[in-house]
């Protein structure tokens, strides 16, 4: 704690109401949609899902017909054999990575993968290696080196990455990644948390957008971001789903999602498919394009990590520097949070702008003008 304080890296819980939102993951504004709220409420009433809680784990009393309805719907929606709902994306990653890879397997993961991926790997029996961020040449080297130097036969190699990274907003070359995975006979596990709802013809993520679903062993889709509700699902084969029901401890030993959470997941997906959802996706893409235009006008491109997603990160080395700029923005009513070391590597601290369909062009321009003025002074 003392070290965190001295490095200006101590985390605190802060309530910030009535600020212009450039921080939340509510990319499409679903969490604040009155129309979606009414849809959820009406669906609960029409189907009389009046339980306040699930009452137990899925393997005890927490499994209801609603669970099966939602998972059947999701498997059709994402064109996969099976979908298994978890209470959060963190628990989904923890569950699959802690239970699936076995002692003679190998997991190779992107070096900036989310904490949930790292925590899952810390609990699994398999050896794990990292590769340089989005560097497929390095990934290939790591795979080949592991095959050549392993003293024992490697039963299975898993490659774990994200389709949109939460700190940088960037993406791997998914087409090349799947080709490499197929060539090396690996299994791909991809977290689509920050792509879901945004990319693809109907918001189903980058994997579907690139028509690569058949090449992916498991996809993790998270509902607490663009979908505006809570929970996650692991998409894959029926065999994978059955395995996780039996061995994923973060699924087995936890109370199931409440009926309200499940109804929210269902109705959020139907809302995404509606004219309202399509309109929100279109607005978000327009805001992303406008944001990048204003960044260029202010000659700040070299500060920003290349990204076409809703996450636009401006690198400002040094915790004190990035905190000071964040505070300047917050003082003007713009909620833009600093991302500090050790969450990111030292000297790669950043301001992370999360864009939304409801952000206005005026808000974007004013926030970036403030940023430009402050960057000149450091």
Buried (B, 14 or more C-beta within 10 A) or exposed (E): EEEEEEBBBEEEEEEEEEBBBBBBBBBBBBBBBEEBBEBBEEBBEEEEBEBEEBBEBBEEEBBBEBBEBBBEBBBEBBEBEBBBBBBBBBBBBBBBBBBBBEEBBBBBBBBBBBEBBBBBBEEBEBBBBBBBBBBBEBBBEBBEEBBEEEEEEBEBBBBBBBBBBBBBBBBBEBEEBBBBBEEBEBBBBBBBBBBBBBBBEBBBBBBBBBEBBEBBBBBBBBBBBBBBBBBBBBBBEEEBBEBBBEBBBBBBEBBBBBBBBBBBBBBBBBBBBEEBBBEBBEBBBEBBEBBBBBBEEBEBEEBBBEBBBBBBBBBBEBBBBBBBBBEBBBEBEBBBBBBBBEEBEEEBBBBBBBBBBBBEEEBBBBBBBBBBEBBEEE
